[in-house]
Amino acid sequence: MESTMEPGSESTEDFSGYLLAQEVLCGFLVLSLVAVCAGLLYQALALSRLLRRERHVRQFAPRAGLGMPEADLQRLLSHPAPCGPGGEGHNECCVCLQEIAPSSPSLQLPCCSQLYHHHCILQWLSVVARCPMCRQPVRPSTMTVPMEEHLLEGRS
């Protein structure tokens, strides 16, 4: 009993099963790729929203309720920086970390008697109404004593 089969008929059936498995696998890979791309797009959008929200947080600008009012800042008058021992200025502004030249516009906070460049401390106080060194609250009412009196108090 010989079976007469057409040559290639058996291989065609096996080949169609192989094609079906290949199509299923290819479809699964395409769906996985689409899912990964969708996840990456979602993460990129979330990062974009976060960066847009954080963009203005690090700017050195007045914030409502934390800094001193503009009217109070304008009342803080500058004084010429005193000369240090030997006629040289040895004061450093802790806001900008630069030396304060003698006779340059400066301001001294009464809380810790630290000397600052006038423009530096005004910018600082417009953002945070606290001393940059000791973190004590700075009130305009405590700034009414002239700098010369603070310097005399420090020498006694």
Buried (B, 14 or more C-beta within 10 A) or exposed (E): EEEEEEEEEEEEEEEEEEEEEEEEEEEEEEEEEEEEEEEEEEEEEEEEEEEEEEEEEEEEEBEEEEBBEEEBBEEBEBBEBBBEEEEEBEBBBBBBEEBBBBEBBBBBBBBEBBBBBBBBBBBBBBBBBBBBBEEEEBEBEEBEEEBEEBBEEEEE
